[in-house]
Amino acid sequence: MFFNKTFTDELSSIKAAFQSTHDKTASLIERMNTEIASKESSIKELQNEIKDIENIKAQADNFVANLKNILA
């Protein structure tokens, strides 16, 4: 019985190690998913800012073109 107890303990230890690895990996994946979502949100905000800048630039270009026509 002594060997069976030792093997049982060893198997339990191995299972615990794999469970710990699984839990740590699952936690890592969740943190990475959170970081991805945060980065995607930042990208969307930057894209909106770029669109706003492009719209204002188009208005400025149009304004300059109109001034050139008036001054020509």
PDB file as gemmi writes it, atoms N, CA and C in Angstrom:
CRYST1    1.000    1.000    1.000  90.00  90.00  90.00 P 1                      
ATOM      1  N   MET A   1       0.808  -1.204   0.000  1.00  0.00           N  
ATOM      2  CA  MET A   1       0.000   0.000   0.000  1.00  0.00           C  
ATOM      3  C   MET A   1       0.850   1.266   0.000  1.00  0.00           C  
ATOM      4  N   PHE A   2       2.031   1.179   0.525  1.00  0.00           N  
ATOM      5  CA  PHE A   2       2.903   2.352   0.593  1.00  0.00           C  
ATOM      6  C   PHE A   2       3.151   2.934  -0.799  1.00  0.00           C  
ATOM      7  N   PHE A   3       3.411   2.070  -1.805  1.00  0.00           N  
ATOM      8  CA  PHE A   3       3.678   2.553  -3.153  1.00  0.00           C  
ATOM      9  C   PHE A   3       2.432   3.161  -3.779  1.00  0.00           C  
ATOM     10  N   ASN A   4       1.285   2.555  -3.536  1.00  0.00           N  
ATOM     11  CA  ASN A   4       0.051   3.113  -4.083  1.00  0.00           C  
ATOM     12  C   ASN A   4      -0.196   4.510  -3.537  1.00  0.00           C  
ATOM     13  N   LYS A   5       0.050   4.702  -2.276  1.00  0.00           N  
ATOM     14  CA  LYS A   5      -0.120   6.027  -1.664  1.00  0.00           C  
ATOM     15  C   LYS A   5       0.845   7.017  -2.302  1.00  0.00           C  
ATOM     16  N   THR A   6       2.064   6.620  -2.510  1.00  0.00           N  
ATOM     17  CA  THR A   6       3.056   7.492  -3.113  1.00  0.00           C  
ATOM     18  C   THR A   6       2.665   7.832  -4.549  1.00  0.00           C  
ATOM     19  N   PHE A   7       2.229   6.835  -5.306  1.00  0.00           N  
ATOM     20  CA  PHE A   7       1.813   7.091  -6.683  1.00  0.00           C  
ATOM     21  C   PHE A   7       0.573   7.991  -6.718  1.00  0.00           C  
ATOM     22  N   THR A   8      -0.334   7.752  -5.807  1.00  0.00           N  
ATOM     23  CA  THR A   8      -1.536   8.580  -5.725  1.00  0.00           C  
ATOM     24  C   THR A   8      -1.157  10.022  -5.400  1.00  0.00           C  
ATOM     25  N   ASP A   9      -0.266  10.182  -4.467  1.00  0.00           N  
ATOM     26  CA  ASP A   9       0.195  11.534  -4.112  1.00  0.00           C  
ATOM     27  C   ASP A   9       0.896  12.203  -5.284  1.00  0.00           C  
ATOM     28  N   GLU A  10       1.724  11.424  -5.972  1.00  0.00           N  
ATOM     29  CA  GLU A  10       2.455  11.976  -7.112  1.00  0.00           C  
ATOM     30  C   GLU A  10       1.490  12.390  -8.218  1.00  0.00           C  
ATOM     31  N   LEU A  11       0.505  11.536  -8.494  1.00  0.00           N  
ATOM     32  CA  LEU A  11      -0.487  11.861  -9.517  1.00  0.00           C  
ATOM     33  C   LEU A  11      -1.284  13.098  -9.115  1.00  0.00           C  
ATOM     34  N   SER A  12      -1.650  13.184  -7.859  1.00  0.00           N  
ATOM     35  CA  SER A  12      -2.377  14.368  -7.367  1.00  0.00           C  
ATOM     36  C   SER A  12      -1.542  15.626  -7.536  1.00  0.00           C  
ATOM     37  N   SER A  13      -0.256  15.492  -7.255  1.00  0.00           N  
ATOM     38  CA  SER A  13       0.650  16.632  -7.406  1.00  0.00           C  
ATOM     39  C   SER A  13       0.744  17.064  -8.869  1.00  0.00           C  
ATOM     40  N   ILE A  14       0.830  16.095  -9.763  1.00  0.00           N  
ATOM     41  CA  ILE A  14       0.895  16.402 -11.199  1.00  0.00           C  
ATOM     42  C   ILE A  14      -0.395  17.065 -11.656  1.00  0.00           C  
ATOM     43  N   LYS A  15      -1.534  16.518 -11.219  1.00  0.00           N  
ATOM     44  CA  LYS A  15      -2.830  17.111 -11.581  1.00  0.00           C  
ATOM     45  C   LYS A  15      -2.928  18.550 -11.063  1.00  0.00           C  
ATOM     46  N   ALA A  16      -2.454  18.774  -9.850  1.00  0.00           N  
ATOM     47  CA  ALA A  16      -2.495  20.122  -9.271  1.00  0.00           C  
ATOM     48  C   ALA A  16      -1.625  21.076 -10.072  1.00  0.00           C  
ATOM     49  N   ALA A  17      -0.466  20.588 -10.509  1.00  0.00           N  
ATOM     50  CA  ALA A  17       0.420  21.442 -11.306  1.00  0.00           C  
ATOM     51  C   ALA A  17      -0.242  21.811 -12.624  1.00  0.00           C  
ATOM     52  N   PHE A  18      -0.872  20.841 -13.263  1.00  0.00           N  
ATOM     53  CA  PHE A  18      -1.551  21.140 -14.521  1.00  0.00           C  
ATOM     54  C   PHE A  18      -2.741  22.072 -14.308  1.00  0.00           C  
ATOM     55  N   GLN A  19      -3.460  21.904 -13.203  1.00  0.00           N  
ATOM     56  CA  GLN A  19      -4.583  22.791 -12.907  1.00  0.00           C  
ATOM     57  C   GLN A  19      -4.081  24.214 -12.692  1.00  0.00           C  
ATOM     58  N   SER A  20      -2.970  24.328 -11.972  1.00  0.00           N  
ATOM     59  CA  SER A  20      -2.382  25.643 -11.739  1.00  0.00           C  
ATOM     60  C   SER A  20      -1.955  26.284 -13.055  1.00  0.00           C  
ATOM     61  N   THR A  21      -1.320  25.501 -13.917  1.00  0.00           N  
ATOM     62  CA  THR A  21      -0.899  26.007 -15.225  1.00  0.00           C  
ATOM     63  C   THR A  21      -2.110  26.431 -16.043  1.00  0.00           C  
ATOM     64  N   HIS A  22      -3.154  25.628 -16.003  1.00  0.00           N  
ATOM     65  CA  HIS A  22      -4.389  25.963 -16.721  1.00  0.00           C  
ATOM     66  C   HIS A  22      -4.966  27.274 -16.207  1.00  0.00           C  
ATOM     67  N   ASP A  23      -5.050  27.408 -14.886  1.00  0.00           N  
ATOM     68  CA  ASP A  23      -5.617  28.622 -14.291  1.00  0.00           C  
ATOM     69  C   ASP A  23      -4.798  29.858 -14.641  1.00  0.00           C  
ATOM     70  N   LYS A  24      -3.475  29.719 -14.572  1.00  0.00           N  
ATOM     71  CA  LYS A  24      -2.605  30.857 -14.908  1.00  0.00           C  
ATOM     72  C   LYS A  24      -2.732  31.230 -16.380  1.00  0.00           C  
ATOM     73  N   THR A  25      -2.827  30.234 -17.237  1.00  0.00           N  
ATOM     74  CA  THR A  25      -2.965  30.500 -18.666  1.00  0.00           C  
ATOM     75  C   THR A  25      -4.313  31.141 -18.970  1.00  0.00           C  
ATOM     76  N   ALA A  26      -5.364  30.659 -18.338  1.00  0.00           N  
ATOM     77  CA  ALA A  26      -6.691  31.250 -18.536  1.00  0.00           C  
ATOM     78  C   ALA A  26      -6.700  32.711 -18.085  1.00  0.00           C  
ATOM     79  N   SER A  27      -6.026  32.985 -16.977  1.00  0.00           N  
ATOM     80  CA  SER A  27      -5.925  34.358 -16.486  1.00  0.00           C  
ATOM     81  C   SER A  27      -5.140  35.227 -17.465  1.00  0.00           C  
ATOM     82  N   LEU A  28      -4.064  34.695 -17.995  1.00  0.00           N  
ATOM     83  CA  LEU A  28      -3.258  35.428 -18.977  1.00  0.00           C  
ATOM     84  C   LEU A  28      -4.083  35.746 -20.221  1.00  0.00           C  
ATOM     85  N   ILE A  29      -4.822  34.770 -20.697  1.00  0.00           N  
ATOM     86  CA  ILE A  29      -5.662  34.974 -21.888  1.00  0.00           C  
ATOM     87  C   ILE A  29      -6.693  36.067 -21.619  1.00  0.00           C  
ATOM     88  N   GLU A  30      -7.302  36.058 -20.451  1.00  0.00           N  
ATOM     89  CA  GLU A  30      -8.295  37.078 -20.113  1.00  0.00           C  
ATOM     90  C   GLU A  30      -7.664  38.469 -20.076  1.00  0.00           C  
ATOM     91  N   ARG A  31      -6.460  38.563 -19.482  1.00  0.00           N  
ATOM     92  CA  ARG A  31      -5.768  39.861 -19.455  1.00  0.00           C  
ATOM     93  C   ARG A  31      -5.422  40.325 -20.867  1.00  0.00           C  
ATOM     94  N   MET A  32      -5.004  39.391 -21.727  1.00  0.00           N  
ATOM     95  CA  MET A  32      -4.677  39.766 -23.109  1.00  0.00           C  
ATOM     96  C   MET A  32      -5.934  40.211 -23.851  1.00  0.00           C  
ATOM     97  N   ASN A  33      -7.053  39.533 -23.627  1.00  0.00           N  
ATOM     98  CA  ASN A  33      -8.306  39.940 -24.270  1.00  0.00           C  
ATOM     99  C   ASN A  33      -8.728  41.336 -23.818  1.00  0.00           C  
ATOM    100  N   THR A  34      -8.535  41.617 -22.535  1.00  0.00           N  
ATOM    101  CA  THR A  34      -8.846  42.953 -22.012  1.00  0.00           C  
ATOM    102  C   THR A  34      -7.945  44.003 -22.657  1.00  0.00           C  
ATOM    103  N   GLU A  35      -6.663  43.685 -22.796  1.00  0.00           N  
ATOM    104  CA  GLU A  35      -5.713  44.621 -23.422  1.00  0.00           C  
ATOM    105  C   GLU A  35      -6.058  44.846 -24.891  1.00  0.00           C  
ATOM    106  N   ILE A  36      -6.442  43.779 -25.586  1.00  0.00           N  
ATOM    107  CA  ILE A  36      -6.839  43.907 -27.000  1.00  0.00           C  
ATOM    108  C   ILE A  36      -8.047  44.819 -27.115  1.00  0.00           C  
ATOM    109  N   ALA A  37      -9.042  44.620 -26.262  1.00  0.00           N  
ATOM    110  CA  ALA A  37     -10.243  45.450 -26.297  1.00  0.00           C  
ATOM    111  C   ALA A  37      -9.901  46.912 -26.032  1.00  0.00           C  
ATOM    112  N   SER A  38      -9.006  47.138 -25.089  1.00  0.00           N  
ATOM    113  CA  SER A  38      -8.581  48.503 -24.779  1.00  0.00           C  
ATOM    114  C   SER A  38      -7.874  49.141 -25.973  1.00  0.00           C  
ATOM    115  N   LYS A  39      -6.976  48.389 -26.589  1.00  0.00           N  
ATOM    116  CA  LYS A  39      -6.244  48.908 -27.757  1.00  0.00           C  
ATOM    117  C   LYS A  39      -7.201  49.176 -28.916  1.00  0.00           C  
ATOM    118  N   GLU A  40      -8.168  48.277 -29.123  1.00  0.00           N  
ATOM    119  CA  GLU A  40      -9.139  48.481 -30.203  1.00  0.00           C  
ATOM    120  C   GLU A  40      -9.963  49.730 -29.961  1.00  0.00           C  
ATOM    121  N   SER A  41     -10.311  49.969 -28.703  1.00  0.00           N  
ATOM    122  CA  SER A  41     -11.049  51.183 -28.357  1.00  0.00           C  
ATOM    123  C   SER A  41     -10.205  52.427 -28.649  1.00  0.00           C  
ATOM    124  N   SER A  42      -8.936  52.368 -28.296  1.00  0.00           N  
ATOM    125  CA  SER A  42      -8.031  53.493 -28.570  1.00  0.00           C  
ATOM    126  C   SER A  42      -7.902  53.730 -30.070  1.00  0.00           C  
ATOM    127  N   ILE A  43      -7.820  52.663 -30.832  1.00  0.00           N  
ATOM    128  CA  ILE A  43      -7.717  52.786 -32.290  1.00  0.00           C  
ATOM    129  C   ILE A  43      -8.958  53.458 -32.849  1.00  0.00           C  
ATOM    130  N   LYS A  44     -10.134  53.060 -32.369  1.00  0.00           N  
ATOM    131  CA  LYS A  44     -11.384  53.676 -32.848  1.00  0.00           C  
ATOM    132  C   LYS A  44     -11.412  55.165 -32.530  1.00  0.00           C  
ATOM    133  N   GLU A  45     -10.954  55.518 -31.322  1.00  0.00           N  
ATOM    134  CA  GLU A  45     -10.911  56.929 -30.949  1.00  0.00           C  
ATOM    135  C   GLU A  45      -9.970  57.698 -31.872  1.00  0.00           C  
ATOM    136  N   LEU A  46      -8.803  57.128 -32.149  1.00  0.00           N  
ATOM    137  CA  LEU A  46      -7.849  57.781 -33.048  1.00  0.00           C  
ATOM    138  C   LEU A  46      -8.414  57.900 -34.461  1.00  0.00           C  
ATOM    139  N   GLN A  47      -9.096  56.864 -34.930  1.00  0.00           N  
ATOM    140  CA  GLN A  47      -9.703  56.924 -36.260  1.00  0.00           C  
ATOM    141  C   GLN A  47     -10.742  58.032 -36.335  1.00  0.00           C  
ATOM    142  N   ASN A  48     -11.523  58.195 -35.267  1.00  0.00           N  
ATOM    143  CA  ASN A  48     -12.504  59.282 -35.237  1.00  0.00           C  
ATOM    144  C   ASN A  48     -11.817  60.648 -35.234  1.00  0.00           C  
ATOM    145  N   GLU A  49     -10.734  60.758 -34.486  1.00  0.00           N  
ATOM    146  CA  GLU A  49      -9.983  62.015 -34.471  1.00  0.00           C  
ATOM    147  C   GLU A  49      -9.404  62.308 -35.854  1.00  0.00           C  
ATOM    148  N   ILE A  50      -8.890  61.288 -36.511  1.00  0.00           N  
ATOM    149  CA  ILE A  50      -8.339  61.468 -37.861  1.00  0.00           C  
ATOM    150  C   ILE A  50      -9.426  61.929 -38.820  1.00  0.00           C  
ATOM    151  N   LYS A  51     -10.603  61.336 -38.734  1.00  0.00           N  
ATOM    152  CA  LYS A  51     -11.717  61.758 -39.595  1.00  0.00           C  
ATOM    153  C   LYS A  51     -12.071  63.215 -39.344  1.00  0.00           C  
ATOM    154  N   ASP A  52     -12.110  63.619 -38.071  1.00  0.00           N  
ATOM    155  CA  ASP A  52     -12.401  65.020 -37.739  1.00  0.00           C  
ATOM    156  C   ASP A  52     -11.345  65.939 -38.334  1.00  0.00           C  
ATOM    157  N   ILE A  53     -10.084  65.573 -38.186  1.00  0.00           N  
ATOM    158  CA  ILE A  53      -8.995  66.391 -38.736  1.00  0.00           C  
ATOM    159  C   ILE A  53      -9.100  66.463 -40.254  1.00  0.00           C  
ATOM    160  N   GLU A  54      -9.390  65.327 -40.895  1.00  0.00           N  
ATOM    161  CA  GLU A  54      -9.526  65.315 -42.353  1.00  0.00           C  
ATOM    162  C   GLU A  54     -10.674  66.215 -42.802  1.00  0.00           C  
ATOM    163  N   ASN A  55     -11.785  66.208 -42.063  1.00  0.00           N  
ATOM    164  CA  ASN A  55     -12.913  67.081 -42.404  1.00  0.00           C  
ATOM    165  C   ASN A  55     -12.543  68.556 -42.257  1.00  0.00           C  
ATOM    166  N   ILE A  56     -11.865  68.885 -41.175  1.00  0.00           N  
ATOM    167  CA  ILE A  56     -11.446  70.281 -40.963  1.00  0.00           C  
ATOM    168  C   ILE A  56     -10.431  70.686 -42.024  1.00  0.00           C  
ATOM    169  N   LYS A  57      -9.521  69.781 -42.378  1.00  0.00           N  
ATOM    170  CA  LYS A  57      -8.537  70.073 -43.418  1.00  0.00           C  
ATOM    171  C   LYS A  57      -9.231  70.318 -44.756  1.00  0.00           C  
ATOM    172  N   ALA A  58     -10.244  69.508 -45.064  1.00  0.00           N  
ATOM    173  CA  ALA A  58     -10.985  69.697 -46.314  1.00  0.00           C  
ATOM    174  C   ALA A  58     -11.655  71.068 -46.330  1.00  0.00           C  
ATOM    175  N   GLN A  59     -12.198  71.470 -45.190  1.00  0.00           N  
ATOM    176  CA  GLN A  59     -12.815  72.800 -45.106  1.00  0.00           C  
ATOM    177  C   GLN A  59     -11.765  73.889 -45.294  1.00  0.00           C  
ATOM    178  N   ALA A  60     -10.604  73.712 -44.686  1.00  0.00           N  
ATOM    179  CA  ALA A  60      -9.519  74.696 -44.818  1.00  0.00           C  
ATOM    180  C   ALA A  60      -9.031  74.755 -46.264  1.00  0.00           C  
ATOM    181  N   ASP A  61      -8.888  73.578 -46.907  1.00  0.00           N  
ATOM    182  CA  ASP A  61      -8.476  73.551 -48.319  1.00  0.00           C  
ATOM    183  C   ASP A  61      -9.494  74.271 -49.195  1.00  0.00           C  
ATOM    184  N   ASN A  62     -10.754  74.033 -48.924  1.00  0.00           N  
ATOM    185  CA  ASN A  62     -11.814  74.693 -49.682  1.00  0.00           C  
ATOM    186  C   ASN A  62     -11.784  76.204 -49.455  1.00  0.00           C  
ATOM    187  N   PHE A  63     -11.566  76.599 -48.222  1.00  0.00           N  
ATOM    188  CA  PHE A  63     -11.490  78.019 -47.890  1.00  0.00           C  
ATOM    189  C   PHE A  63     -10.334  78.690 -48.632  1.00  0.00           C  
ATOM    190  N   VAL A  64      -9.166  78.032 -48.633  1.00  0.00           N  
ATOM    191  CA  VAL A  64      -7.995  78.577 -49.320  1.00  0.00           C  
ATOM    192  C   VAL A  64      -8.263  78.664 -50.822  1.00  0.00           C  
ATOM    193  N   ALA A  65      -8.882  77.646 -51.384  1.00  0.00           N  
ATOM    194  CA  ALA A  65      -9.202  77.654 -52.821  1.00  0.00           C  
ATOM    195  C   ALA A  65     -10.153  78.806 -53.135  1.00  0.00           C  
ATOM    196  N   ASN A  66     -11.137  79.023 -52.305  1.00  0.00           N  
ATOM    197  CA  ASN A  66     -12.068  80.139 -52.517  1.00  0.00           C  
ATOM    198  C   ASN A  66     -11.370  81.478 -52.411  1.00  0.00           C  
ATOM    199  N   LEU A  67     -10.443  81.605 -51.455  1.00  0.00           N  
ATOM    200  CA  LEU A  67      -9.686  82.854 -51.329  1.00  0.00           C  
ATOM    201  C   LEU A  67      -8.821  83.103 -52.568  1.00  0.00           C  
ATOM    202  N   LYS A  68      -8.220  82.056 -53.074  1.00  0.00           N  
ATOM    203  CA  LYS A  68      -7.406  82.196 -54.292  1.00  0.00           C  
ATOM    204  C   LYS A  68      -8.273  82.694 -55.443  1.00  0.00           C  
ATOM    205  N   ASN A  69      -9.484  82.159 -55.551  1.00  0.00           N  
ATOM    206  CA  ASN A  69     -10.390  82.593 -56.629  1.00  0.00           C  
ATOM    207  C   ASN A  69     -10.788  84.058 -56.463  1.00  0.00           C  
ATOM    208  N   ILE A  70     -11.013  84.438 -55.220  1.00  0.00           N  
ATOM    209  CA  ILE A  70     -11.407  85.833 -54.960  1.00  0.00           C  
ATOM    210  C   ILE A  70     -10.224  86.772 -55.252  1.00  0.00           C  
ATOM    211  N   LEU A  71      -9.046  86.366 -54.872  1.00  0.00           N  
ATOM    212  CA  LEU A  71      -7.869  87.232 -55.022  1.00  0.00           C  
ATOM    213  C   LEU A  71      -7.298  87.188 -56.443  1.00  0.00           C  
ATOM    214  N   ALA A  72      -7.723  86.244 -57.230  1.00  0.00           N  
ATOM    215  CA  ALA A  72      -7.164  86.109 -58.575  1.00  0.00           C  
ATOM    216  C   ALA A  72      -7.723  87.135 -59.522  1.00  0.00           C  
TER     217      ALA A  72                                                      
END                                                                             
